[in-house]
């Protein structure tokens, strides 16, 4: 059994080791990005306030500050309280897959469970910069999604996201295929797209959990 941390993985290594393939047209990713929810005036004001803090100093924040001052508040604001699932931070995932013992700490995940995560449906990784000595943000997000998929017995699509500074990218993994969205910037009007996608994500995960 090969011991391997999430930060060791790139998209190319994942494709070659587990037979995954990136696709560029998928209805599942389209349905995540094709939100139909409106943003209220109250929501607009809260989001604009978060954005103003980021514009003022976000490019100089470290990863802990980026997570705590911006990413988590936006994700929490996009969801409603639930006893069936929640957003968890800095939780470990590990599993044996195809001769590898995969383990790592996920920056953020939406998972079933009340006090602790049970089955993860969404994994997020955030990076200060596009290149980082601790790994590739796309690969680290995808490998954690693969573990989440196996923990769910391959029954459901797994959602993901990686954040590089001001840019957000959304992901979907179903079966052996995964897709990655174009970037969404949090410093312009696309921040409202990010928020709407997060609301849609929570709604889709809630439906998955309640149906099963």
C-alpha positions in Angstrom: 0.0 0.0 0.0 1.5 3.3 -1.1 1.0 6.1 1.5 0.1 9.4 -0.2 -1.0 12.8 1.0 -3.5 14.9 -1.0 -0.9 17.5 -1.7 1.1 15.0 -3.7 -1.5 14.8 -6.5 -1.8 16.6 -9.8 -4.6 16.2 -12.4 -2.2 14.3 -14.6 -1.2 11.9 -11.9 -4.8 11.3 -10.9 -5.9 10.6 -14.5 -3.0 8.1 -15.0 -3.4 6.4 -11.6 -7.2 6.1 -11.3 -8.4 6.3 -14.9 -10.2 9.6 -14.6 -10.8 11.9 -17.5 -11.5 15.6 -17.7 -14.5 16.5 -19.9 -15.5 20.0 -21.0 -19.2 19.6 -21.4 -21.4 18.1 -18.7 -25.0 18.7 -17.8 -24.2 18.3 -14.1 -21.8 21.2 -14.0 -24.1 23.2 -16.2 -27.0 22.6 -13.8 -24.8 23.8 -10.9 -23.8 27.0 -12.7 -27.3 27.6 -14.1 -28.8 29.1 -11.0 -32.3 30.6 -10.9 -32.2 32.2 -7.4 -32.4 35.9 -6.9 -30.3 38.0 -4.5 -32.2 40.1 -2.0 -31.2 43.7 -1.1 -30.1 42.5 2.3 -27.9 39.8 0.7 -26.4 42.3 -1.7 -25.4 44.6 1.1 -23.8 41.8 3.1 -21.9 40.5 0.1 -20.8 43.9 -1.0 -19.4 44.4 2.6 -17.4 41.2 2.4 -16.2 42.2 -1.1 -15.1 45.6 0.1 -12.9 44.0 2.8 -11.3 41.7 0.2 -10.7 44.5 -2.2 -9.1 46.6 0.5 -6.6 44.0 1.7 -7.4 40.5 0.4 -4.5 40.3 -1.9 -2.2 40.5 1.1 -4.1 38.1 3.3 -2.5 34.7 4.1 -4.6 31.5 3.6 -6.0 31.5 7.1 -7.2 35.1 6.8 -8.6 34.4 3.3 -10.6 31.4 4.7 -11.8 33.1 7.8 -12.4 36.6 6.6 -14.0 35.8 3.2 -14.5 32.2 2.1 -16.3 30.8 5.1 -18.5 33.8 5.7 -19.7 33.7 2.1 -20.4 29.9 2.2 -22.2 30.1 5.6 -24.3 33.0 4.4 -25.3 31.0 1.3 -26.8 28.1 3.3 -29.5 27.7 5.8 -29.1 25.8 9.2 -29.7 22.1 8.9 -29.5 19.1 11.2 -28.8 16.9 8.2 -25.6 18.5 6.8 -23.2 21.3 7.5 -20.0 23.0 6.4 -16.9 21.7 8.2 -13.4 23.2 8.2 -10.0 21.5 8.4 -11.3 17.9 8.6 -9.3 14.9 7.6 -10.3 12.4 5.0 -8.5 9.1 4.3 -9.3 5.9 2.3 -7.5 3.1 0.5 -8.1 3.2 -3.3 -6.4 1.1 -5.9 -3.3 0.4 -3.9 -2.9 3.9 -2.4 -3.7 5.0 1.1 -4.9 8.5 0.4 -5.1 11.0 3.3 -5.2 14.7 3.8 -6.9 17.6 5.5 -9.6 19.3 3.5 -9.9 23.1 3.9 -13.7 23.0 3.8 -16.3 20.4 3.1 -20.1 20.1 3.0 -21.0 16.8 4.5 -23.9 15.0 6.1 -23.7 15.0 9.8 -24.6 17.4 12.6 -21.6 17.6 15.0 -19.0 15.8 12.8 -18.9 15.0 9.0 -20.2 11.7 7.9 -20.5 11.5 4.1 -18.9 14.4 2.2 -20.6 15.9 -0.9 -18.5 19.0 -1.5 -14.8 19.6 -1.0 -13.0 23.0 -1.2 -9.3 23.9 -1.3 -8.0 27.4 -1.2 -4.6 28.7 -2.2 -2.9 32.0 -1.8 -1.2 31.7 -5.2 -1.6 29.7 -8.4 1.7 27.9 -7.7 2.3 26.7 -4.2 5.1 24.5 -2.7 2.5 22.4 -1.0 0.8 21.1 -4.2 -1.5 21.8 -7.1 -4.9 23.2 -6.1 -6.8 21.4 -8.9 -5.2 18.1 -8.1 -5.7 18.5 -4.4 -9.4 19.3 -4.8 -10.0 16.4 -7.2 -8.2 13.8 -5.1 -10.3 14.7 -2.1 -13.4 14.5 -4.3 -12.4 11.1 -5.4 -12.1 9.9 -1.7 -15.5 11.5 -1.1 -17.0 9.6 -4.1 -15.7 6.3 -2.7 -17.0 7.1 0.7 -20.4 7.5 -0.9 -20.1 4.2 -2.7 -20.0 6.0 -6.1 -23.7 6.7 -5.8 -23.7 10.5 -6.2 -21.9 13.2 -8.1 -19.4 15.0 -5.9 -19.0 18.7 -6.1 -15.8 20.7 -5.5 -14.2 24.1 -5.6 -10.8 25.6 -5.4 -10.0 29.2 -4.7 -6.8 30.9 -5.9 -6.7 34.4 -4.3 -9.6 36.2 -5.9 -10.6 33.5 -8.4 -13.1 30.7 -7.8 -13.4 27.5 -9.9 -16.2 25.0 -9.5 -15.8 21.2 -10.2 -18.0 18.1 -10.6 -17.0 14.5 -10.4 -19.3 11.7 -11.7 -18.0 8.2 -12.3 -14.7 8.5 -14.0 -15.3 12.0 -15.5 -14.7 15.4 -14.0 -15.2 19.0 -15.2 -13.9 22.3 -14.1 -15.7 25.7 -14.6 -14.2 28.9 -15.9 -13.0 31.2 -13.2 -15.3 33.6 -11.3 -13.7 36.7 -9.8 -14.8 37.9 -6.3 -13.7 41.5 -6.9 -16.3 42.4 -9.5 -20.0 41.6 -10.2 -19.1 37.9 -10.5 -19.2 37.7 -6.7 -23.0 37.5 -7.0 -22.6 34.6 -9.4 -20.4 32.8 -6.9 -23.0 33.4 -4.2 -25.8 32.1 -6.4 -23.8 29.0 -7.3 -23.1 28.3 -3.6 -26.9 28.6 -2.8 -27.7 26.3 -5.7 -25.0 23.9 -4.4 -26.5 23.8 -1.0 -30.0 23.2 -2.5 -28.7 20.3 -4.6 -26.9 18.7 -1.7 -29.9 19.0 0.5 -32.0 17.2 -2.2 -29.4 14.4 -2.4 -29.4 13.8 1.3 -33.1 14.0 1.8 -33.8 11.6 -1.1 -31.4 9.0 0.4 
